[in-house]
Amino acid sequence: MHYVYRAEQQEVIRTPQFMIHTLEERGYFDGDCDDVSTLVASILMTLGYPVRFVAIRANGGPEFTHVYVEAWGGFGWQVLDATVAPGTTYEVTERMVLDV
């Protein structure tokens, strides 16, 4: 997938439709962690997988700073975070989970 990460300071809400259109038109799409999580969740839900969003506060910080998707794979919730390298771990201070 051709993807450009946009920092939270450059926040512009992008819908899955917008990102797919941009990918088709420009050959890449961009967004921050919540934009990409929305796209990933939309694709997985279309395929019939139960998904949920997870927001985390990490390293004792005061704010929730990252969002990713977890999908039910029949044997537990699997983290799907397309904005970080595979195997990335977080020192989570707090998790907020939203089932969709």
Contacts in CASP RR format, 6 or more apart in sequence:
PFRMAT RR
TARGET T0000
AUTHOR 0000-0000-0000
METHOD contacts of the structure
MODEL  1
MHYVYRAEQQEVIRTPQFMIHTLEERGYFDGDCDDVSTLVASILMTLGYP
VRFVAIRANGGPEFTHVYVEAWGGFGWQVLDATVAPGTTYEVTERMVLDV
1 23 0 8 1.000
1 82 0 8 1.000
2 23 0 8 1.000
2 27 0 8 1.000
2 28 0 8 1.000
2 29 0 8 1.000
3 28 0 8 1.000
3 29 0 8 1.000
3 30 0 8 1.000
3 31 0 8 1.000
3 36 0 8 1.000
3 82 0 8 1.000
4 28 0 8 1.000
4 29 0 8 1.000
4 30 0 8 1.000
4 31 0 8 1.000
5 30 0 8 1.000
5 31 0 8 1.000
5 32 0 8 1.000
5 83 0 8 1.000
6 12 0 8 1.000
6 30 0 8 1.000
6 31 0 8 1.000
6 32 0 8 1.000
6 35 0 8 1.000
7 32 0 8 1.000
8 32 0 8 1.000
10 32 0 8 1.000
11 32 0 8 1.000
12 31 0 8 1.000
13 35 0 8 1.000
14 22 0 8 1.000
14 29 0 8 1.000
14 30 0 8 1.000
14 31 0 8 1.000
14 35 0 8 1.000
14 38 0 8 1.000
15 38 0 8 1.000
16 38 0 8 1.000
16 39 0 8 1.000
16 42 0 8 1.000
16 43 0 8 1.000
19 29 0 8 1.000
19 30 0 8 1.000
19 31 0 8 1.000
19 35 0 8 1.000
19 39 0 8 1.000
20 29 0 8 1.000
20 39 0 8 1.000
22 28 0 8 1.000
22 29 0 8 1.000
22 30 0 8 1.000
23 29 0 8 1.000
29 39 0 8 1.000
32 83 0 8 1.000
33 66 0 8 1.000
33 67 0 8 1.000
33 68 0 8 1.000
33 81 0 8 1.000
33 83 0 8 1.000
34 67 0 8 1.000
36 82 0 8 1.000
36 83 0 8 1.000
37 53 0 8 1.000
37 67 0 8 1.000
37 68 0 8 1.000
37 69 0 8 1.000
37 81 0 8 1.000
37 82 0 8 1.000
40 69 0 8 1.000
40 80 0 8 1.000
40 82 0 8 1.000
41 51 0 8 1.000
41 53 0 8 1.000
41 69 0 8 1.000
41 100 0 8 1.000
44 51 0 8 1.000
44 69 0 8 1.000
44 71 0 8 1.000
44 80 0 8 1.000
45 51 0 8 1.000
45 100 0 8 1.000
49 71 0 8 1.000
49 72 0 8 1.000
49 73 0 8 1.000
50 71 0 8 1.000
50 72 0 8 1.000
50 99 0 8 1.000
51 69 0 8 1.000
51 70 0 8 1.000
51 71 0 8 1.000
51 72 0 8 1.000
51 100 0 8 1.000
52 69 0 8 1.000
52 70 0 8 1.000
52 77 0 8 1.000
52 97 0 8 1.000
52 98 0 8 1.000
52 99 0 8 1.000
52 100 0 8 1.000
53 67 0 8 1.000
53 68 0 8 1.000
53 69 0 8 1.000
53 70 0 8 1.000
53 97 0 8 1.000
53 98 0 8 1.000
53 100 0 8 1.000
54 67 0 8 1.000
54 68 0 8 1.000
54 69 0 8 1.000
54 70 0 8 1.000
54 79 0 8 1.000
54 95 0 8 1.000
54 96 0 8 1.000
54 97 0 8 1.000
54 98 0 8 1.000
55 64 0 8 1.000
55 66 0 8 1.000
55 67 0 8 1.000
55 95 0 8 1.000
55 96 0 8 1.000
55 98 0 8 1.000
56 64 0 8 1.000
56 65 0 8 1.000
56 66 0 8 1.000
56 67 0 8 1.000
56 68 0 8 1.000
56 90 0 8 1.000
56 92 0 8 1.000
56 93 0 8 1.000
56 94 0 8 1.000
56 95 0 8 1.000
56 96 0 8 1.000
57 63 0 8 1.000
57 64 0 8 1.000
57 65 0 8 1.000
57 92 0 8 1.000
57 93 0 8 1.000
57 94 0 8 1.000
58 65 0 8 1.000
58 66 0 8 1.000
58 90 0 8 1.000
58 91 0 8 1.000
58 92 0 8 1.000
58 93 0 8 1.000
59 91 0 8 1.000
59 93 0 8 1.000
60 91 0 8 1.000
60 93 0 8 1.000
61 93 0 8 1.000
64 94 0 8 1.000
64 96 0 8 1.000
66 90 0 8 1.000
68 79 0 8 1.000
68 80 0 8 1.000
68 81 0 8 1.000
68 83 0 8 1.000
69 79 0 8 1.000
69 80 0 8 1.000
69 81 0 8 1.000
70 77 0 8 1.000
70 78 0 8 1.000
70 79 0 8 1.000
70 80 0 8 1.000
70 97 0 8 1.000
71 77 0 8 1.000
71 78 0 8 1.000
71 80 0 8 1.000
72 78 0 8 1.000
81 88 0 8 1.000
END
